[in-house]
Amino acid sequence: MDMKGLAISMGIGAAAGAVAIMMMPRNNTARKLASKAATQVEQAASKLGTALENKLESTLN
């Protein structure tokens, strides 16, 4: 399988997993853990974006 096919398969799998978790009741442990993980990923991505932006600005100036 080439990288494009692998990426598509992984994306479909992640989307299916996300749908399954979102269909669970709000008090389900798996849903709570998935929510915490999503929040942490979002925070990490935000920090990374800010760091890259600052690095780019300092490089350009």
C-alpha positions in Angstrom: 0.0 0.0 0.0 1.4 3.4 -0.9 1.5 6.3 1.5 -1.6 8.0 -0.1 -3.7 4.8 0.5 -2.4 4.4 4.0 -3.2 8.0 4.9 -6.7 7.7 3.4 -7.3 4.4 5.3 -6.0 5.9 8.6 -8.2 9.0 8.1 -11.3 6.9 7.4 -10.5 4.7 10.5 -10.0 7.8 12.7 -13.3 9.3 11.4 -15.2 6.1 12.1 -13.7 5.9 15.6 -14.7 9.5 16.3 -18.2 8.9 15.2 -18.5 5.8 17.4 -17.2 7.7 20.4 -19.5 10.6 19.8 -22.5 8.3 19.7 -21.7 7.0 23.2 -23.4 8.6 26.3 -21.7 11.7 27.7 -20.8 9.9 31.0 -19.0 7.0 29.2 -15.4 6.7 30.2 -14.1 6.2 26.6 -15.9 9.4 25.5 -14.4 11.3 28.5 -10.9 10.1 27.7 -11.4 10.9 24.0 -12.5 14.4 24.9 -9.5 15.0 27.2 -7.2 13.7 24.5 -8.8 16.0 21.8 -8.4 19.0 24.1 -4.7 18.2 24.8 -4.0 17.8 21.0 -5.8 21.1 20.3 -3.7 22.8 23.0 -0.5 21.3 21.7 -1.3 22.3 18.1 -2.1 25.9 19.3 1.3 26.1 21.1 3.1 24.7 18.1 1.4 27.2 15.8 2.3 30.1 18.1 5.9 28.9 18.4 6.3 28.6 14.6 4.7 32.0 14.1 7.1 33.6 16.6 10.1 31.8 15.0 9.0 33.0 11.6 8.5 36.5 12.7 11.9 36.6 14.4 13.6 35.2 11.3 12.0 37.8 9.0 12.9 40.7 11.3 
